[in-house]
Amino acid sequence: MDYQQLVSLRQLHPAWRLLRADNAPLIISFLQQAFVGPNQRSLEQANLASKLDDLIYNLQQSLGQTLFPRAANAYLDDWADNSNGWLRKFYPPGSDEAHYELTAATEKTIEWLSNLGKRQFVGTESRLMSIFDLLRQVVEGSETDPDTRIAELEKRKAALDTEIARIKAGQIDLMDATRVRERFLAINDSADSLLADFREIEQNFRDLDRQVRERIATWEGGKGALLEEFFGERDAIADSDQGRSFRAFWEFLMSPSRQDELSGLLQKIFNMPPVQSLEPDRRLLRIHYEWLKAGEAAQRTVARLSEQLRRYLDDQAWLENKRIMNLLRDIEAKALSLRQQPPEKEIISLNDVRVEMNLPLDRPLYCPPLKPRIDTQLLLEGTSDNDADALFGQIHVDKSRLQENLRLALRQQPQISLGDLLHHYPLQQGLAELVTWLELATTHSRCVLDEHHTQLISWHDEQGVQRRASVPLIIFSH
């Protein structure tokens, strides 16, 4: 980094402005307690203002002086202003109350300040092992010679056979408590850093969304050129290193087997005495669910890009208005050029110059409808040869039975896909019951739908014929 670049960062970057702010200790401590500490992605304005009021009151009581005279909402609006950029203020769909969330720059600042303090335990062995593992993965994954790769696999196989023989002989090497604690702290830091990375990824997609909106508002070229440019940038982001890494991470995390494996590994680590001596935060046991929430936020930002493009394609009124204005300007320019030297022949002819007028007073007055007079007559019972069994043969799916089956399944495991759930509780009422499951999935508070992956659901109808339906991947969780 050169001098000019650092000067630009000092003037423009929100993280540097936050460190230079007069109330930086108040801002950073409050945002850490409100968002980073409890791992909250967003908070309502009333809730956040109440927390800030409590913090300011406690500080003024302990310090004995009024250091922060402004109202809490005024501070929040100031921190979310574009000149600062420490919070993002937005209105979620379907809500008229403002929400706040941390920006990526603010989270980087908090993370950097938290690492300034002296650490009682600095693990070096686990980092060295991670470097060796990454180097080995890069070298082995880039090797094109089959003989070399086979030789490396044979070497690893021999080492595994030796290890198996030692274990069978009773020689089991256990990791000591220091190594267990060191690796657990490294896992904890990596998990928190991954959540912080999601905010930066979401911010990158949000910046792309803002650029697309600005271009649509100021675009003067053709629709095809705008679409070509938009899809080009969208493909460039998706094919970039960050986009590919995020897509691979999301596919890995959406696998139910991987989630079960991760839950089991976390539970085993938390049961180890060396880890329990550290008194770890129990929320780490559900860190993969927090990753899912963060990933869904990034996916929703990408969905807003598609929604914005769809609105542009549907709404072409501004294009039509622009075309009309261009025609009017051409007519005016033609008239001005003919004003000095009008031609002798006819310039233009209009077929119909009459104005169609529809005056309100030309409408007829309201006439109340005639009320028919119905004579009272006795109704005689009639006869019908039609079969009325269809009126009583309706299919009713009991939602309470399906919800009870879901609760029983989630008692055995933290999450389950719809395909696995129907394997244990097959469909009894065919397609109607499957549609009811889809309705329950859209209303379930902890259900994830992945439209990029599908599952094949099968059942037998009343005639014994096997039916199949392809549905999106649906995962229920606690």
BELQUI-V916834 format. One record per backbone hydrogen bond with DSSP energy under -0.5 kcal/mol. NH is the residue of the N-H (numbers start at 1). CO is the residue of the C=O. Records with the same first field share a line. If there is no record, write none. Layout:
# BELQUI-V916834
NH = CO / CO
This chain:
# BELQUI-V916834
6 = 2
7 = 3
8 = 4
9 = 5
10 = 6
11 = 7
12 = 8
13 = 9
17 = 13
18 = 14
19 = 15
20 = 16
21 = 17 / 18
24 = 21
27 = 23
28 = 24
29 = 25
30 = 26
31 = 27
32 = 28
33 = 29
34 = 30
35 = 31
36 = 31
37 = 32
39 = 35
40 = 35
41 = 39
43 = 100
45 = 98
48 = 44
49 = 45
50 = 46
51 = 47
52 = 48
53 = 49
54 = 50
55 = 51
56 = 52
57 = 53
58 = 54
59 = 55
60 = 56
61 = 57
62 = 58
63 = 59
64 = 60
65 = 60
67 = 65
75 = 71
76 = 72
77 = 73
78 = 74
79 = 75
80 = 76
81 = 77 / 78
84 = 81
85 = 81
86 = 79
87 = 79
88 = 101
89 = 87
90 = 88 / 99
92 = 90
95 = 92
99 = 90
100 = 43
101 = 88
103 = 86
107 = 103
108 = 104
109 = 105
110 = 106
111 = 107
112 = 108
113 = 109
114 = 110
115 = 111
116 = 113
117 = 113
123 = 121
128 = 124
129 = 125
130 = 126
131 = 127
132 = 128
133 = 129
134 = 130
135 = 131
136 = 132
137 = 133
138 = 134
139 = 135
140 = 136
141 = 137
142 = 138
143 = 139 / 140
146 = 144
149 = 145
150 = 146
151 = 147
152 = 148
153 = 149
154 = 150
155 = 151
156 = 152
157 = 153
158 = 154
159 = 155
160 = 156
161 = 157
162 = 158
163 = 159
164 = 160
165 = 161
166 = 162
167 = 163
168 = 164
169 = 165
170 = 167
171 = 166
172 = 170
173 = 171
174 = 172
180 = 176
181 = 177
182 = 178
183 = 179
184 = 180
185 = 181
186 = 182
187 = 183
188 = 184
189 = 185
190 = 186
191 = 187
192 = 188
193 = 189
194 = 190
195 = 191
196 = 192
197 = 193
198 = 194
199 = 195
200 = 196
201 = 197
202 = 198
203 = 199
204 = 200
205 = 201
206 = 202
207 = 203
208 = 204
209 = 205
210 = 206
211 = 207
212 = 208
213 = 209
214 = 210
215 = 211
216 = 212
217 = 213
218 = 214
219 = 215
226 = 222
227 = 223
228 = 224
229 = 225
230 = 226
231 = 227
232 = 228
233 = 229
234 = 230
235 = 231
236 = 232
237 = 233
238 = 234
239 = 235
240 = 237
243 = 237
244 = 240
245 = 241
246 = 242
247 = 243
248 = 244
249 = 245
250 = 246
251 = 247
252 = 248
253 = 249
254 = 250
255 = 252
259 = 255
260 = 256
261 = 257
262 = 258
263 = 259
264 = 260
265 = 261
266 = 262
267 = 263
268 = 264
269 = 265
270 = 266
271 = 267
272 = 269
276 = 272
277 = 273
278 = 275
279 = 276
280 = 275
284 = 281
285 = 282
286 = 283
287 = 284
289 = 286
290 = 286
291 = 287
292 = 288
293 = 289
294 = 290
295 = 291
296 = 292
297 = 293
298 = 294
299 = 295
300 = 296
301 = 297
302 = 298
303 = 299
304 = 300
305 = 301
306 = 302
307 = 303
308 = 304
309 = 305
310 = 306
311 = 307
312 = 308
313 = 309
314 = 310
315 = 311
316 = 314
320 = 316
321 = 317
322 = 318
323 = 319
324 = 320
325 = 321
326 = 322
327 = 323
328 = 324
329 = 325
330 = 326
331 = 327
332 = 328
333 = 329
334 = 330
335 = 331
336 = 332
337 = 333
338 = 334
339 = 335 / 336
340 = 336
356 = 354
357 = 355
362 = 359
363 = 360
368 = 366
372 = 370
374 = 372
375 = 373
388 = 386
391 = 388
392 = 388 / 389
393 = 389
396 = 394
398 = 396
399 = 397
402 = 398
403 = 399
404 = 400
405 = 401
406 = 402
407 = 403
408 = 404
409 = 405
410 = 406
411 = 407
412 = 408 / 409
413 = 409
416 = 476
418 = 474
421 = 417
422 = 418
423 = 419
424 = 420
425 = 421
432 = 429
433 = 429
434 = 430
435 = 431
436 = 432
437 = 433
438 = 434
439 = 435
440 = 436
441 = 437
442 = 438
443 = 439
444 = 440
447 = 444
448 = 475
450 = 448 / 473
451 = 449
453 = 450
455 = 471
457 = 455 / 469
459 = 467
461 = 465
464 = 461
467 = 459
469 = 457
471 = 455 / 469
473 = 450 / 453
475 = 448
476 = 416
477 = 446
478 = 414
